[in-house]
Amino acid sequence: MSYEPKLAAALSGATMAQLSHWRHASGAGGAVLVPEISAIRPILYSFRDVVALRTCVRLRQETSLQRIRRAVDSLRDDLGEREHLSAYQLVTDGGTVYLADPDHAVDLIGRKGGKSNLVIHQLVDVLAPFYRNGRHIPDLLSPRPDVAVDPSVRGGEPVIRGTRVPAAEVAALIRDGIPPEQIADFFPGVSAGAALEATDFTDYVDSYAGTPTGAGAGTSRGAA
């Protein structure tokens, strides 16, 4: 499964402008995240990319893009870490960015290592829901109660929970005028409630299309 930018944005909380900005190098440093599957049109992100993007969005809420770029460059070039960005726990106290685990933290900008109670306290689950600019960014693995994202099921495509039925296909039927109560005629086991949730989630994903800064981004600062 690959994620087109619209879906990657919706699942990560990044704006479409941020996705574009972050996959390119700049004078302030290298790219924050180059899509793992395809960095040229059509742009396609992996599940690991989406996890990493959620980390970047959380960092960007607290610190500058310049610091994030410097931290990522340090992680790759100075520390020689070559795993996918999603493999690392990155947190910030607003002034710098740390590579952290529960017992140890390395300042990726000042390059100081050691224990940091502040950093340890800030360790968060990047898969968990959060708010960005007043918009609720859903749990990555459970974006709706009856919609699931599981890399082992259809490669991580959002599906109706407990099935392999793509949420987008169910939403397409609802949009074509099929009553929720009749969705089970097409996809046995998909309840009316699940069909409505699939439609709600698909509407949320589509809200990222054609809006360069994303709904609720407010100003161009959100692209940074």
Residue, then its C-alpha position, 0 to 999 in steps of 0.5 A: m500500500s502506498y499513500e498519496p499526499k492527500l491521505a498521508a497529510a490526513l493521517s499525519g496532520a501535515t498540510m499539503a504545503q508542508l509535505s511539499h516543503w519537507r521533501h525538498a532540501s533548502g539552504a537551511g539543510g537537507a530534506v526532512l522526509v523524502p517519500e520512501i516509495s516515490a519522490i517524483r510524480p505520482i508522489l507516494y508515501s509509505f506507512r513508515d513515512v506517515v509515522a515519521l511525518r506525525t513526528c515532524v508535525r509534533l516537533r513543528q508545533e514546538t520548534s522551528l523547521q530550521r531546527i528540525r532540519r538541523a536535527v535530521d541532518s545531524l542524525r544522518d550525517d553526524l551520528g551515522e543513523r541510517e534507519h528510516l526516520s520513523a525508527y527514532q524517537l525525536v522530541t523537543d523542549g522548544g529550544t533543541v531537538y533530542l534523539a531520546d529513549p526512556d533513559h537517555a537523550v542526545d541533543l541533536i543540535g548541541r550534540k550533548g548526551g545524557k539523561s534529561n528528565l524534561v525529555i523523558h517526560q515529553l516522550v509521547d506516542v506518535l500514533a495517538p491522536f492530537y490537535r493541530n491548529g484546532r483540528h483533531i488528528p486521529d489515532l493513526l491505527s484507528p482513525r475512526p472507531d470502525v475504520a482501521v489502519d493496519p500495515s498487515v491488512r491491505g498494506g495499511e490501506p484504511v479498511i472497515r475494522g475486522t474486514r479487508v473492505p477499503a473504507a474509500e470503497v464503502a464511502a463511494l457507494i454512500r456518495d452514489g446514493i446507496p443507503p447505509e443500511q444497504i451497504a451490507d448487500f455489497f459488503p456483507g458484514v459492514s454495518a450501517g454505522a461503519a459505512l457512515e464512519a467510513t464516509d466521515f473519514t473519507d470526507y476528512v481525507d478529502s478536506y486535504a485536497g486542493t487546500p495547500t495549507g490544509a484546513g485550519a492552517g491559518t497562515s503561511r507559517g503552517a507550511a514551514 
